[in-house]
Amino acid sequence: MNSTLSPLDSSFISQAPVKDTFAAALVKNVVAVLVWLTLSLTNGTMVHTFLRHPLFSEDPRYILFISMVVNDAIQLTLLTALYVVSYVFYKVQASGCCVLVMCAVLTTRNTPLILAGMAIERYVAICHALHYQHICTLRRTLLLLGLVLLLGAAPPLSDLLITLAVERPDFFLSWIFCDHSLLFRDPRIYYKNCAFDATYFSFVFLTLVYTYVRIVLAARAASTDRASARKARNTVLLHGLQLLLCMLTFVMPSMQAFLLLLFPGKILEIRYVNFLLVYIIPRFLSPMIYGFRDERFRKYWSRCFTCSIGKIKTENKRSHQ
């Protein structure tokens, strides 16, 4: 997984039994893959809807939204792959694990930064409506996404550079259980990532609080569309919920170590619940925030989703004939 474990937490992981029965492993992996397929279908139809209609692909609001959907889809795919690989192959070459883990960490770090960008966009739309077209341009939106990628890539790239400096040259040719804490083992990486996470989440938290307060104040002003302000306020609140779920990614490793103290030998069960609650369930929020709540997007997306389901049913009927 892509969580950052403390040196103490990682010792629990490395010492605990990590093999499951065949039946239990099969059930867990089938459930994980089915959830991945369901969310991939949902996200795929959303991306298809976005690309088919210029009114979405030219709107900064929906560009940021679809960036979140794509980021979530990539993250879910990588995490599901890491989870399945840990059961099927158990150990993989460190170089291959490095690619998967670094990409997973990148998408995880991107999530709160995109949330901050989406909250700022709603703030500008409500509090500076007359200047919205000049402030939130397509070019600036793309520059913002580029900055998000740059900031999100800083932690995994620094992890790699530190590891290259301290590990033996043949380390990346060795075979390991694919986990962030076992790949990037130097204790300095843990403390460095704590500093990164504290900075990132503090910035995003303050951004969400500021935009929420300003939107609430704007909703009380007579010159503002109160219905739009109320929707924007609720959207920022949902972004706050997403941020809390993102923070579970970094709190859960320590909680996992604590649970292992209470329930020795239950690492597989704890790890599976951790995977579902921290990495899978939060991925349902992005479709809910825009796919279901946004009337304009829902109208087009529901058509695309219905057509996709219809095509799948038609192909299944043909295959059985």
Disulfide bonds with the S-S distance in Angstrom:
Cys97-Cys178 2.19
